[in-house]
């Protein structure tokens, strides 16, 4: 399948400050190609019952995804709220906009 979008998978790690408070920090984003799709209507309404707001779906090669929690697309940070294995080679990443983009 031909990929039509460039996304950046963003790894995270936890760091503790001098008094032991944990903070999630972003690592170096990794560029990959993805196929961007709209969220299916059934998924949108199902997610609304859990206060999630899926806005975009990206299909990626399964071997390229390393369980990242965030991705960047067109300078917007998204949380990956669900993954779905389409087949043994591809995954769908269901995403919502992350409101607090201060990391």
PyMOL commands that set and color helices and strands:
alter all, ss='L'
color gray80, all
select helices_A, chain A and resi 41-48+62-64
alter helices_A, ss='H'
color red, helices_A
select strands_A, chain A and resi 5-10+12-16+22-26+30-37+56-61+70-73+76-85+90-97
alter strands_A, ss='S'
color yellow, strands_A
deselect
rebuild
show_as cartoon
